[in-house]
Amino acid sequence: MSAETTRHSENNSVQDHMGDDITVCPECGCKEVIFDHERGEFVCTGCGLVLYEHVVDRGPEWRAFTREEKERRARTGAPLTLTIHDKGLSTLIDWRNKDASGKDLSLSERIHAYKLRKWHMRVRMHTSADRNLVQAMNELERLASLMDLPQTVKESAALLYRIALESGMIRGRSISAMVAAVLYAACRIHGIPRKLDEVARESRISKKELGKYYRLLYGILKKTPYAIPFSDPLNFVKRFGSELNVSGLTIQKAIDILKKAKEKGLTAGKDPTGLAAAALYLAAIVTGERRTQREVAEVARVTEVTIRNRYKELVSALGFESLVSEGREFR
């Protein structure tokens, strides 16, 4: 590890321990502050002033050199997560009928353990809200796995679902449809390029029903800090470009085209996927990596008519007539 990285991590440790930033020495103004692990002190390298002493080490008392060794020595449980109905705080009674020493339980003890497990599960889900969350989080995990979404999106979707549940929106409505709606909303919040029909296809509900639930959710969240942003066509360019197997230069050119179009107000009220497809089609013509309108339409899952209309708007508004004069009729 370099000295710069060491100092950066030590400065972070100062903030962790003391709650504020002391990267500058108050005596001489030096920014070189180091941490003495043996003495538990933060020392300025310029004048030698001890900034803080007797700092408590909040790390573990043991050392681990491999991931397996770290997991074996750790004595804490899994981190809190919103994707579990009780956030992972509750415990489970092991299903194996063995005692602490590994010996098999007797018949009476197995019967007693079975009753304990049954009542323990009932206590964990004793309210209707808990049972609703159990079913919803299972569906959320299934749907996110099918769509290959990261953990951050799942956590955000679980938070949005809990907000909808507390507002009373879930009562009398489909749990699976609401889970699909919050997952689509989380994708938009994190800029993950997923279309409404993709989520509807994986969730086994109609696009119309999913759109209805999403509009209900949007109405609840628009007055909260979790307001859902508008879908940005820039989020779809890299995905479509990768599927079309074009170069990074073409993708960057399409991004520049969309940024100029946004400045001129051409993106307002337009389908973001159609705009991204048209910009990518135009960029491919400009850079010489031409793709047919049918190829782009199949990747973006829009019609060729949509691509042609958005393409003509971009060409006329951004002044690309001379650059695409030879390929404007290219199919």
C-alpha positions as CSV (number, residue, x, y, z in Angstrom):
1,M,0.0,0.0,0.0
2,S,1.4,3.4,-0.9
3,A,2.0,6.2,1.6
4,E,-0.7,8.3,0.0
5,T,-3.3,5.5,0.4
6,T,-2.1,4.9,4.0
7,R,-2.6,8.5,4.9
8,H,-6.0,8.6,3.2
9,S,-7.2,5.5,5.1
10,E,-5.8,7.0,8.4
11,N,-7.6,10.2,7.8
12,N,-10.8,8.3,7.3
13,S,-10.0,6.6,10.6
14,V,-9.8,10.0,12.2
15,Q,-13.3,10.8,10.9
16,D,-14.6,7.5,12.0
17,H,-13.2,7.8,15.6
18,M,-13.7,11.5,16.2
19,G,-16.7,12.4,13.9
20,D,-15.0,15.3,12.2
21,D,-12.2,16.0,9.7
22,I,-8.8,16.9,11.2
23,T,-6.6,16.2,8.2
24,V,-5.0,19.6,8.8
25,C,-2.8,20.2,11.8
26,P,-4.1,23.2,13.9
27,E,-0.6,24.1,15.0
28,C,1.4,24.2,11.8
29,G,-1.2,23.7,9.1
30,C,0.5,20.5,7.8
31,K,-1.8,18.0,6.0
32,E,0.4,15.0,6.7
33,V,-1.4,13.3,9.7
34,I,-0.5,9.6,10.5
35,F,-1.9,7.1,13.0
36,D,0.4,5.4,15.5
37,H,-1.1,2.0,15.9
38,E,1.1,1.0,18.9
39,R,0.2,4.1,21.0
40,G,-3.2,4.8,19.6
41,E,-2.4,8.4,18.6
42,F,-2.9,10.7,15.6
43,V,0.4,12.6,15.1
44,C,1.3,15.5,12.8
45,T,4.4,14.7,10.7
46,G,5.3,18.3,10.4
47,C,5.6,19.5,14.0
48,G,5.1,16.2,15.9
49,L,1.9,17.5,17.7
50,V,-0.3,14.7,19.0
51,L,-3.7,15.6,17.8
52,Y,-5.7,12.8,19.5
53,E,-4.5,10.1,21.9
54,H,-6.0,7.0,23.5
55,V,-8.1,6.3,20.4
56,V,-10.3,3.3,20.8
57,D,-9.7,0.5,18.3
58,R,-13.1,-0.5,17.1
59,G,-11.9,-3.4,14.9
60,P,-11.8,-7.1,15.9
61,E,-9.1,-8.4,18.2
62,W,-8.2,-11.1,15.8
63,R,-6.5,-11.1,12.4
64,A,-7.4,-13.0,9.3
65,F,-5.4,-13.4,6.1
66,T,-8.0,-15.2,3.9
67,R,-11.7,-14.8,3.3
68,E,-12.5,-18.2,4.6
69,E,-10.5,-17.5,7.8
70,K,-12.3,-14.2,8.2
71,E,-15.7,-15.8,7.9
72,R,-14.8,-18.6,10.3
73,R,-13.6,-16.2,13.0
74,A,-16.3,-13.7,12.7
75,R,-18.9,-13.8,15.5
76,T,-21.5,-11.4,14.1
77,G,-24.5,-12.3,12.0
78,A,-25.5,-11.1,8.6
79,P,-26.0,-7.4,8.0
80,L,-29.4,-5.8,8.2
81,T,-31.4,-5.9,4.9
82,L,-34.8,-4.6,3.9
83,T,-35.3,-7.6,1.6
84,I,-36.2,-9.8,4.6
85,H,-39.5,-9.1,6.3
86,D,-37.9,-8.7,9.7
87,K,-34.8,-7.1,8.3
88,G,-32.7,-10.2,9.4
89,L,-33.0,-9.5,13.1
90,S,-34.8,-12.6,14.2
91,T,-33.3,-16.0,14.8
92,L,-34.1,-19.5,13.5
93,I,-34.3,-22.8,15.3
94,D,-32.2,-25.3,13.4
95,W,-34.1,-28.0,11.6
96,R,-31.5,-30.7,12.4
97,N,-32.5,-32.7,15.5
98,K,-29.2,-32.5,17.3
99,D,-28.1,-31.0,20.6
100,A,-25.1,-28.7,21.1
101,S,-22.6,-31.6,21.2
102,G,-23.9,-33.1,17.9
103,K,-25.8,-36.0,19.4
104,D,-29.3,-37.0,18.1
105,L,-32.3,-35.9,20.2
106,S,-34.6,-38.4,21.7
107,L,-38.2,-38.8,20.5
108,S,-39.7,-36.6,23.2
109,E,-37.0,-33.9,22.6
110,R,-37.7,-34.0,18.8
111,I,-41.4,-33.6,19.4
112,H,-40.7,-30.6,21.7
113,A,-38.3,-29.1,19.1
114,Y,-40.9,-29.5,16.4
115,K,-43.5,-27.6,18.5
116,L,-40.9,-24.9,19.3
117,R,-40.2,-24.4,15.5
118,K,-43.9,-24.2,14.7
119,W,-44.6,-21.6,17.3
120,H,-41.4,-19.7,16.5
121,M,-42.5,-19.3,12.9
122,R,-45.9,-18.2,14.0
123,V,-44.5,-15.5,16.3
124,R,-42.2,-14.2,13.5
125,M,-45.2,-13.6,11.2
126,H,-48.0,-12.9,13.7
127,T,-49.4,-9.9,11.8
128,S,-50.9,-9.6,8.4
129,A,-48.2,-7.0,7.5
130,D,-45.5,-9.6,8.3
131,R,-47.2,-12.2,6.2
132,N,-47.6,-9.8,3.3
133,L,-43.9,-8.8,3.5
134,V,-42.8,-12.5,3.5
135,Q,-44.7,-13.2,0.3
136,A,-43.7,-9.9,-1.3
137,M,-39.9,-10.3,-0.5
138,N,-39.9,-13.8,-1.9
139,E,-41.5,-12.5,-5.1
140,L,-39.0,-9.6,-5.2
141,E,-36.1,-12.0,-4.8
142,R,-37.4,-14.2,-7.6
143,L,-38.1,-11.3,-10.0
144,A,-34.8,-9.5,-9.3
145,S,-32.9,-12.8,-9.9
146,L,-34.6,-13.3,-13.3
147,M,-33.7,-9.8,-14.3
148,D,-30.2,-10.0,-13.0
149,L,-30.5,-6.8,-10.9
150,P,-27.9,-5.7,-8.2
151,Q,-28.5,-5.8,-4.5
152,T,-28.8,-2.0,-4.3
153,V,-31.9,-2.1,-6.6
154,K,-33.4,-4.8,-4.5
155,E,-32.9,-2.8,-1.3
156,S,-34.5,0.3,-2.9
157,A,-37.4,-1.8,-4.2
158,A,-38.0,-3.3,-0.7
159,L,-38.0,0.2,0.8
160,L,-40.5,1.4,-1.7
161,Y,-42.7,-1.6,-1.0
162,R,-42.6,-0.9,2.7
163,I,-43.6,2.7,2.1
164,A,-46.5,1.6,0.0
165,L,-47.6,-1.0,2.6
166,E,-47.5,1.6,5.4
167,S,-49.6,4.0,3.2
168,G,-52.3,1.3,2.9
169,M,-51.9,1.1,-0.9
170,I,-51.4,-2.7,-0.9
171,R,-54.7,-3.6,0.8
172,G,-57.0,-5.3,-1.8
173,R,-54.4,-5.2,-4.6
174,S,-52.1,-7.8,-6.1
175,I,-48.8,-8.3,-4.3
176,S,-47.0,-9.6,-7.3
177,A,-48.1,-6.6,-9.4
178,M,-47.0,-4.2,-6.7
179,V,-43.6,-5.9,-6.4
180,A,-43.1,-5.5,-10.1
181,A,-44.0,-1.8,-9.9
182,V,-41.6,-1.1,-7.1
183,L,-38.8,-3.0,-8.8
184,Y,-39.4,-1.0,-12.0
185,A,-39.4,2.2,-10.0
186,A,-36.1,1.2,-8.3
187,C,-34.5,0.6,-11.7
188,R,-35.4,4.1,-12.8
189,I,-34.1,5.6,-9.5
190,H,-30.7,3.8,-10.0
191,G,-30.6,4.4,-13.8
192,I,-30.8,0.7,-14.6
193,P,-32.0,0.4,-18.3
194,R,-35.1,-1.8,-17.9
195,K,-38.3,-1.2,-19.9
196,L,-41.8,-1.6,-18.5
197,D,-42.6,-4.5,-20.8
198,E,-39.5,-6.4,-19.7
199,V,-40.6,-6.2,-16.1
200,A,-44.1,-7.2,-17.1
201,R,-42.9,-10.2,-19.0
202,E,-40.8,-11.6,-16.2
203,S,-43.4,-10.9,-13.5
204,R,-46.2,-12.7,-15.5
205,I,-48.6,-9.8,-15.4
206,S,-49.8,-7.6,-18.2
207,K,-48.1,-4.4,-19.2
208,K,-51.4,-2.5,-18.7
209,E,-51.8,-3.7,-15.2
210,L,-48.2,-3.0,-14.3
211,G,-48.5,0.5,-15.7
212,K,-51.6,1.1,-13.5
213,Y,-49.8,0.0,-10.4
214,Y,-46.8,2.1,-11.3
215,R,-48.9,5.2,-11.7
216,L,-50.4,4.6,-8.2
217,L,-46.9,4.2,-6.7
218,Y,-45.7,7.3,-8.6
219,G,-48.5,9.4,-7.1
220,I,-47.6,8.3,-3.5
221,L,-43.8,8.9,-3.9
222,K,-43.8,12.2,-5.8
223,K,-44.3,14.1,-2.6
224,T,-41.6,12.2,-0.7
225,P,-37.8,12.2,-0.8
226,Y,-38.1,9.0,-2.9
227,A,-39.7,10.7,-5.9
228,I,-39.1,8.7,-9.1
229,P,-37.1,10.5,-11.7
230,F,-38.0,10.6,-15.4
231,S,-36.5,7.9,-17.5
232,D,-33.3,9.1,-19.2
233,P,-32.5,7.8,-22.7
234,L,-28.8,8.0,-21.9
235,N,-29.3,4.9,-19.6
236,F,-30.2,2.8,-22.6
237,V,-27.4,3.8,-25.0
238,K,-24.7,1.6,-23.6
239,R,-27.0,-1.4,-23.3
240,F,-28.2,-1.1,-26.9
241,G,-24.7,-0.3,-28.2
242,S,-23.3,-3.5,-26.5
243,E,-26.1,-5.6,-28.1
244,L,-25.4,-4.1,-31.5
245,N,-21.7,-4.7,-31.1
246,V,-20.6,-1.1,-32.0
247,S,-17.4,0.6,-30.8
248,G,-17.1,2.9,-27.8
249,L,-16.6,5.8,-30.2
250,T,-20.1,5.2,-31.6
251,I,-21.6,4.9,-28.2
252,Q,-20.0,8.2,-27.0
253,K,-21.2,9.9,-30.2
254,A,-24.7,8.8,-29.5
255,I,-24.4,10.1,-25.9
256,D,-23.2,13.5,-27.3
257,I,-26.2,13.6,-29.7
258,L,-28.7,12.9,-26.9
259,K,-27.1,15.6,-24.7
260,K,-27.4,18.2,-27.5
261,A,-31.0,17.0,-28.1
262,K,-31.8,17.5,-24.4
263,E,-30.4,21.0,-24.5
264,K,-32.7,21.9,-27.4
265,G,-35.7,20.3,-25.6
266,L,-36.2,17.5,-28.2
267,T,-36.4,14.7,-25.6
268,A,-39.5,16.1,-23.8
269,G,-42.5,13.8,-24.1
270,K,-40.6,11.2,-26.2
271,D,-40.1,7.5,-25.5
272,P,-36.5,7.2,-24.1
273,T,-35.9,3.9,-25.8
274,G,-36.9,5.3,-29.1
275,L,-34.6,8.3,-28.7
276,A,-31.7,6.1,-27.6
277,A,-32.2,3.8,-30.6
278,A,-32.4,6.7,-33.0
279,A,-29.3,8.4,-31.6
280,L,-27.4,5.2,-31.8
281,Y,-28.6,4.6,-35.4
282,L,-27.5,8.2,-36.3
283,A,-24.1,7.8,-34.5
284,A,-23.4,4.6,-36.3
285,I,-24.0,6.3,-39.7
286,V,-21.7,9.2,-38.7
287,T,-18.9,6.9,-37.5
288,G,-19.2,4.5,-40.4
289,E,-20.4,1.5,-38.3
290,R,-23.8,1.4,-40.0
291,R,-26.5,-0.8,-38.6
292,T,-29.9,-1.3,-40.3
293,Q,-33.0,0.2,-38.8
294,R,-34.4,-3.3,-38.4
295,E,-31.3,-4.4,-36.3
296,V,-31.6,-1.4,-34.0
297,A,-35.4,-1.8,-33.7
298,E,-35.0,-5.4,-32.7
299,V,-32.5,-4.5,-30.0
300,A,-34.5,-1.6,-28.6
301,R,-37.9,-3.4,-29.1
302,V,-39.4,-0.5,-30.9
303,T,-40.8,-0.1,-34.4
304,E,-38.7,1.0,-37.4
305,V,-41.2,3.8,-37.9
306,T,-40.4,5.2,-34.4
307,I,-36.6,5.1,-35.2
308,R,-37.2,6.9,-38.5
309,N,-39.3,9.6,-37.0
310,R,-36.8,10.3,-34.1
311,Y,-33.9,10.0,-36.5
312,K,-35.3,12.7,-38.8
313,E,-36.0,15.0,-35.9
314,L,-32.4,14.6,-34.6
315,V,-30.9,15.2,-38.0
316,S,-32.9,18.3,-38.8
317,A,-32.6,19.9,-35.3
318,L,-28.9,19.2,-34.8
319,G,-27.6,19.9,-38.3
320,F,-26.4,16.5,-39.3
321,E,-27.8,16.7,-42.9
322,S,-24.3,17.0,-44.5
323,L,-22.8,14.3,-42.4
324,V,-25.5,11.7,-43.2
325,S,-26.3,12.8,-46.7
326,E,-25.0,9.6,-48.2
327,G,-26.6,7.3,-45.6
328,R,-29.9,9.0,-44.7
329,E,-31.9,6.5,-46.7
330,F,-29.9,3.5,-45.3
331,R,-32.1,0.7,-44.0
